[in-house]
């Protein structure tokens, strides 16, 4: 498909043929901090659908094109329909692989991926405006401002649990929500 996001140098994006046959594309992600992006949630989770035969493993082509740029390109082009982020037990610290379990006891879901991810960040004690791909997605792919997100269920303040951030990891520096 033509790259609708045009944030990276990739002209096209290749998705599984199955996506032409389904009514909805649902991202089911774990709530995690991330070594390169600060947080990995529903939008970043879509790296998992990108065919390794085209993008390598662990999706090296997307990493070389710029992780944040690739996240935006994938979401703008694929236009996924629903996000579920599992924060019952997430991962904190040096995620997405070397982190530690973190119980948050939440599920966050919705039809607007930037809004879902921004809400997750707030629950994790992370400022979504300091997560580059979310700040760039704001008002383009969807809102990340708390006042612009229609939230149902528990208030963020009642479920917020700060995830551990590692000061020596550049993507995690200065992203704590105050």
N, C-alpha and C positions, 0 to 999 in steps of 0.2 A: 504494500500500500504506500502511496506517497506520504512522506513525513509531514503531517499536519502541524506539528509543533515548531519545526524548523529552528530548534535551539542548538542542535548539534550539526555536524557536517554530513550526517547521514541523509541521503536523498529519499530513501525508502526504508520501510520497516517490514520485516517478515514475521507473520504470526501463524500459528497453527491453522490449518484449513478448517478445523472443527468450528472456529469462531464464526464462520459464514453460515453455520447450521443452527446455532443456538439463539435463543431469544434474549438471554441475559448473560452478561459476563460478571461474575462475582469474585471479588478478591477477599480471601480469608487469610488474614495475616496475624502474626504474633506481635504484641506490643514490645518493642525492643529499642534500646539505644544502638547507635551504629558508629563504627570506627571512622567512616568516611563522610557520612551525611548528618551525624548527630542523632537522628532517629530514623528507624525503618518501620513503616506502617503500611497502610493499604496501597498507596501510590508506588512506593519502592518495591512492594511485594510483587508487582507485575513483571519484574525482571524474571521471575520464575516461569513465566509462560513463553519467554523468548527462546526459540529453538537453538539448542546448543550446536547443532550442525552449521548454523549460520553465524552464531555469536560467540562460540567457544565456551570453554568452561574454565573459570567461573564467570561467564559472560564478559570475557576480556574486551571484545569489540565495544560493548557498551561502556565499560570502564574507560577505555582509551578515548571514546567520544565525549567523555565527561559524564560522571554519574548523575549529577543534578540535571544536566541537559537531556540525558537519556530518559530519566524519570518523566520529565515534562513532555518529551516527544512521544513516549509510549502512551501516556495518559491522554494527550491531545488527539492522537491518531486512533487509538483503540476505543476511546469513549466508553469505559466500563460503566456498568449499571448500578452495582451495589457493593458496598464495602462492609465487612465484618472484621473488627480487630479484637482478638482474644487477649485480654489483659488479666484474665483470671490468674495466671502465672505468666509473667513476661520475662524479659531479660534486661539486666542493667549492666553498666560498666562497659567493657570492651566487646560489645556485640558487633556483628550478629552471631559470632561463633564462640568467642572466648569469654563471654559475659557470665554473670551469675543470675540464678533465678530470683525473681522479684514478684511477690504476691501483691497484686493490685485489686483483685476481686471484681473486675469489670469486663463487660462486653460493650464495645462502642460500634454502632452501625449506622449507615445512612446511605443516601443516594449521591451525595456530593463528597467526592474523595478528599479535596483539600479541607473541607469543613470537618470531616471525620478525623483526619490526621491532625488538624490543629487542636481539636478537642482532646485527642489522645495525648498530644504534647502537654497541654495544660494539666491533664491528670498526672502526667509523669513529672510535672514541675519544670517543664521546658517551655521557653517562650517561642511560639511558632514563627514569629517574625524574625527570629535569629536562626532558623533552619532555612538555608538558602532556597531549596526547591519549593518550600511552602510560601516563602515571602514572594517568590517569583510567580507562583501559581495564583496568588491572591488577585481576585477580581478578573482573572483571565480564565482559569479553569474552575474557579469557585472561591467563595469568600473564606478567609481565615480569621477575620475579626470576630471576637466573641459576640458583639452586638449584632452582627449580620447572620449569625447561625441560630436557626430555630432548634433548640435543644429540648428534648423530652426526657423524662426519667430523673435520675438523681442529679443534684447540682454538683458541678465540678468540685466546689469547695468541700463537699462531704465525702468525696472519693479520692481526692488528690493525695498522692503518695509519691514523694520525690524519689525518682530513680537515681542511682549513683551515676555520676559523671566523672570522668577521669581527666584531670587538669592537663596531663601530658598529651592528650589526644586533641589535635587542633580543632576538629569538627565539634568537639564537646566543650571547648573553651568559651566561656561567656554566654552560654545559651540558657542558663538557669532562669526561670521565671521568678521574679521577685514578689 
